[in-house]
Every structure is written in structure tokens, then in C-alpha cells.
Amino acid sequence: MNQLRAELLKIRSTRTSIGLLVGLVALALLFTILTCTLSPTSQVLGEQNQISLLSFGSIAGVFAALAGIMLFTSEYRFGTIRPSVLFNPNRDSLFVSKITAGALSGLVFGVIGEGLVFSIGLIILKARSIPITMTGANMTELIVGAIIGTALWGALGVAVGAIVPNQVGAVISLLAWGFVAENLLFGFLPKIGRFLPVHASDSMMGPVQTHLLPGNVGTVVVVAWTVVLAGAGVVMLKRRDVN
């Protein structure tokens, strides 16, 4: 518990984490206000359109993953990994504390990101006298799926940071995979691409795109990716020398 408190303190007190949170709030507000205000009525009437529009809060997963990456890579970048390992030589315990802290911070990112997008989006749509065609079940799946998915991405970020301790390399790898490689694979081979982490987490929010997995299956897939990458991360952490 002391180790977990230390990791949570690192997240709360690091300027990069605060900057990521500010960036998430700014991006969520900008996108939601512009799209909900300027989109033609015909593009926000249907249930599918509204789900897609209000699911933008899932962008919090990117920020949560980056915060998770920083938990490990910043330690190697600034040399604080040495006192961390000296204080707690049990690297399994150290890793569990970090990945738990990453998931908890991701939960906070998810609540803030999806909460802002969903609440402000509904207010603007109602102000435009646009009927809300989403059902209560759709709303619940969207909100809960986005928040849990973001928490898992916080944990995934920690795992990536443990595997690739170079901060720039880890961040570029994550962004290149999420925004380029996986989208290309999903575009050409959707039956394979839907089992990859980004699109599997998208399926957790409901029918935001075609060709996605059912929500419960997508959740299992993202959890499986988290477990696999976490396993690789803890192995790398235990094998890597600290000098």
C-alpha cells in the first residue's frame, strides 16, 4: 500500500500528468462544442449518429495511456528508478503498484473525459431541440464502456512503458500503433483488426462502428491484451539492470 500511495503521488504531483489532464479537458470541450453546435440536424438525429458523437470521450484512453507510460519511462529518464528499486527490491510488487496506479488514474481520466463529452453534448443537443434517440441501455453501455476502457488503457500504458523504457520511443510506438497501424489493419482486414486493442475497446461503448466485436467480447479482448503486455512488462523489468 505504501508503494501504491507513492505511485499515485507521482501521478498527482507530476506536471506532465496535470498537463495531460488539462489537454484532455480542452480537447473534449473543443470537439464537443464545435461538433454538437455546427453539425447539421440530419447528422445528429439518428441513434447511431448520437452514439458516435458522444463516444468521443474515449479519447481519454490516449491521455491515460500516456500518463501510464510516464510512470515507468520518467523513472528511467531521470534516474529515480534507482531509489525506487532500492526502497522496494521486489520488482513484482513495484510493477503491480505501478499498473494499479495506472488503472486508477485511467479511471479518473475516463470519468472526466466521457463525463464532459456526454453531459455537454446532451445539453447542446437539447438546446437545439434535437430529440435524444439513444436508449437508456445505450447511454449506460457508452458511459461505462468508455470509463472502463480508459482505465484499461492506463494499465496498458504502464505495461508499454515497462517494455520500452525510452520515453520518446514508447510514446511514438503507442501513437503510431493506435492512430496509424491498427487503423490501417482494421480498414483492410476488419475481421482481424477488431481483435486489436483500440478497436476492441471501441466495441465496449456499443455500436460506434461497423465490424466491431460485441461489447462483452471486446472487454475480454482488451483485458487479455492488458494481461499479456503486463506479463511481458514485468519480465522485462525483472531482467533489466538498473545502474
C-alpha positions, -999 to 999 in steps of 0.1 A, spaced: 0 0 0 29 24 7 43 17 -28 8 23 -43 5 56 -24 39 66 -37 29 59 -73 -4 78 -70 15 107 -55 39 107 -85 9 109 -109 -8 137 -89 23 158 -85 39 154 -119 34 184 -142 32 162 -172 2 143 -158 -15 176 -149 -8 188 -185 -23 157 -199 -54 162 -179 -57 199 -190 -52 188 -226 -79 162 -223 -104 187 -209 -95 213 -236 -98 188 -264 -131 173 -251 -147 207 -247 -135 219 -281 -146 189 -300 -180 185 -283 -190 222 -285 -180 225 -322 -195 192 -334 -227 194 -314 -232 231 -324 -222 231 -360 -233 196 -372 -264 196 -394 -295 184 -377 -297 154 -401 -263 142 -389 -272 141 -352 -308 127 -353 -302 90 -356 -293 68 -326 -261 56 -343 -251 92 -350 -256 102 -314 -237 73 -301 -207 80 -323 -208 117 -314 -210 112 -277 -184 85 -276 -156 110 -282 -148 109 -245 -130 76 -253 -101 99 -264 -93 99 -227 -78 65 -233 -49 81 -252 -41 105 -224 -44 77 -197 -21 55 -217 5 84 -220 2 90 -182 8 53 -177 38 53 -199 53 82 -179 51 62 -147 79 40 -159 98 59 -186 102 90 -164 118 69 -137 145 57 -163 148 92 -178 155 110 -146 172 81 -127 146 78 -100 143 41 -108 174 36 -86 158 47 -53 125 31 -63 142 -3 -67 163 2 -36 133 11 -15 113 -19 -29 136 -46 -43 106 -68 -51 100 -58 -87 68 -78 -89 54 -56 -61 68 -25 -78 51 -34 -111 18 -43 -95 18 -9 -77 25 10 -109 0 -8 -131 -27 -4 -104 -19 33 -102 -21 35 -140 -55 19 -140 -68 41 -112 -56 73 -129 -71 60 -162 -104 57 -143 -102 93 -134 -93 103 -169 -123 83 -182 -148 98 -158 -136 134 -167 -133 128 -204 -166 109 -211 -184 129 -184 -176 162 -201 -184 150 -236 -216 132 -227 -231 159 -204 -222 189 -226 -232 171 -257 -267 163 -243 -271 199 -232 -263 213 -266 -285 188 -284 -314 196 -262 -308 233 -266 -311 228 -303 -344 210 -298 -329 178 -312 -347 147 -297 -324 122 -279 -329 89 -297 -304 69 -276 -320 44 -252 -310 42 -215 -292 10 -223 -272 27 -250 -262 55 -226 -252 31 -199 -231 10 -222 -215 41 -237 -205 57 -204 -195 26 -185 -176 12 -215 -157 44 -221 -147 47 -184 -136 10 -180 -118 11 -214 -99 42 -203 -89 26 -171 -76 -4 -190 -56 19 -213 -40 34 -183 -28 0 -173 -17 -8 -209 4 24 -209 23 12 -178 29 -21 -195 42 -4 -226 65 18 -205 79 -12 -188 86 -29 -221 101 2 -238 118 23 -211 128 50 -236 102 77 -231 102 91 -267 103 56 -282 74 44 -260 52 74 -268 59 72 -305 52 35 -306 19 39 -288 7 67 -310 19 51 -343 2 19 -334 -31 34 -322 -36 61 -349 -18 45 -379 -10 8 -379 -42 -5 -362 -65 17 -383 -48 5 -415 -51 -31 -404 -88 -26 -394 -95 -9 -427 -81 -37 -448 -88 -67 -426 -116 -58 -402 -121 -94 -390 -86 -93 -376 -84 -57 -367 -114 -58 -344 -94 -81 -321 -67 -54 -317 -68 -33 -285 -80 1 -299 -110 -13 -318 -117 -39 -291 -120 -10 -266 -142 9 -291 -167 -20 -291 -171 -17 -253 -191 15 -259 -217 0 -281 -222 1 -319 -199 31 -326 -186 15 -358 -195 -14 -380 -175 -47 -380 -167 -43 -343 -169 -71 -317 -199 -74 -293 -193 -53 -262 -187 -81 -238 -163 -99 -261 -144 -66 -267 -140 -62 -229 -125 -97 -227 -101 -90 -255 -89 -57 -240 -83 -74 -206 -64 -102 -224 -42 -76 -241 -36 -59 -208 -26 -92 -191 -3 -102 -220 15 -69 -222 17 -67 -184 33 -101 -183 59 -90 -209 64 -58 -189 71 -75 -156 95 -99 -173 114 -70 -189 115 -51 -156 130 -81 -137 156 -88 -164 167 -52 -169 197 -40 -150 195 -7 -130 228 12 -128 
